[in-house]
């Protein structure tokens, strides 16, 4: 079974969404973890937007990368440029992949504009997660 770590800055939004979709698409083919170089708690809007797509991430926790130093991962996916550039040394033989997604938590505007950005980014991460599982886990 493959082990995958999704890494972001605060493990509150993009990495949480990716963890949810990767678990959904990978099923029993992988163990999925997410972490941040900091921990900011799981963003309520991320929980809400995932729930709108039928995936419950309300039980997720915000974890620090240091919690996983002893876990041997097969893949390490960074989902923001800041995490890729700022990640401390992480001893792993994992294949490292990177895809920068916009941070919907930084969007300002009306409630409906913010919701729309969360949905837009969620859909980008959903497509990436589906493509990843097909290319790396189901092949």
C-alpha positions in Angstrom: 0.0 0.0 0.0 1.3 3.4 -0.9 1.7 6.2 1.6 1.1 9.8 0.4 1.7 13.0 2.3 0.1 16.3 1.1 2.0 19.3 2.3 0.9 23.0 2.5 1.7 26.0 4.6 -0.8 25.7 7.4 -2.6 22.4 6.7 -5.9 24.2 6.9 -7.4 24.3 3.4 -5.7 23.1 0.2 -3.9 20.2 1.8 -7.1 19.2 3.7 -9.1 19.3 0.5 -6.5 17.2 -1.3 -6.4 14.7 1.5 -10.2 14.3 1.3 -10.2 13.8 -2.5 -7.1 11.5 -2.5 -8.8 9.3 0.1 -11.9 9.3 -2.0 -10.2 8.4 -5.3 -7.5 6.1 -3.9 -9.8 4.0 -1.6 -7.8 1.1 -0.2 -4.9 1.7 -2.6 -3.2 4.2 -0.3 -2.8 5.8 3.1 -3.2 9.5 2.8 -1.9 12.1 5.3 -1.7 15.9 5.2 0.5 18.3 7.1 1.7 21.8 7.2 5.0 23.5 8.0 2.7 25.3 10.5 -0.7 24.3 11.8 -3.7 26.7 11.4 -6.6 24.4 12.1 -9.0 23.1 9.5 -10.7 25.9 7.7 -14.5 25.8 8.1 -15.0 27.0 4.5 -12.9 24.0 3.3 -15.2 21.7 5.3 -18.3 23.4 3.9 -17.1 23.3 0.3 -16.1 19.6 0.5 -19.5 18.7 2.1 -21.2 20.3 -0.9 -19.4 17.7 -3.0 -20.3 14.8 -0.7 -17.0 14.5 1.1 -16.8 14.9 4.9 -13.5 16.3 6.2 -14.9 17.6 9.4 -13.0 15.0 11.4 -9.6 16.0 9.9 -7.0 17.6 12.1 -4.3 20.1 11.3 -0.9 18.4 11.6 2.7 19.6 11.5 5.1 17.9 9.2 7.3 17.1 12.2 4.7 14.5 13.3 5.5 12.4 10.3 9.3 12.4 10.3 9.4 8.6 11.1 6.8 7.6 8.4 8.2 6.4 5.1 6.2 8.0 2.3 6.0 6.9 -1.3 4.8 10.4 -2.5 5.2 13.9 -1.1 2.9 16.4 -2.8 3.2 20.1 -2.1 0.1 22.1 -3.0 1.5 25.6 -2.5 4.7 27.3 -3.5 5.4 28.5 0.0 5.4 25.0 1.4 7.7 23.8 -1.4 10.1 26.6 -0.8 9.9 26.6 3.0 9.7 22.9 3.8 12.3 21.9 6.4 14.6 19.0 5.5 12.3 16.0 5.4 14.2 12.7 5.3 12.4 10.6 2.7 12.9 8.7 -0.4 9.4 9.8 -1.5 8.8 10.9 -5.0 8.2 14.7 -4.7 5.5 16.3 -6.8 4.3 19.9 -6.8 1.2 21.7 -7.9 0.6 25.2 -6.7 -3.1 26.0 -6.1 -4.4 29.4 -5.3 -5.3 30.0 -1.6 -9.0 30.5 -1.4 -8.7 31.6 2.3 -6.9 34.7 1.1 -9.7 35.9 -1.2 -11.7 38.9 -0.2 -15.1 40.0 -1.4 -18.7 39.1 -0.7 -19.7 35.9 0.9 -20.8 34.5 -2.5 -17.5 35.6 -4.1 -15.5 33.8 -1.4 -17.7 30.7 -1.7 -17.2 30.7 -5.5 -13.4 30.8 -5.1 -13.4 28.0 -2.6 -15.5 25.9 -5.1 -13.2 26.8 -8.0 -10.0 25.8 -6.1 -11.8 22.7 -4.7 -12.6 21.6 -8.3 -9.0 22.2 -9.4 -7.7 20.0 -6.5 -10.4 17.4 -7.2 -9.2 17.1 -10.8 -5.5 17.0 -9.7 -6.3 14.3 -7.1 -8.3 12.2 -9.6 -5.4 12.5 -12.2 -2.8 11.6 -9.6 -4.6 8.5 -8.5 -5.1 7.3 -12.1 -1.5 8.0 -13.0 0.3 6.8 -9.9 -2.0 4.4 -8.0 -4.2 2.7 -10.6 -1.7 2.2 -13.4 
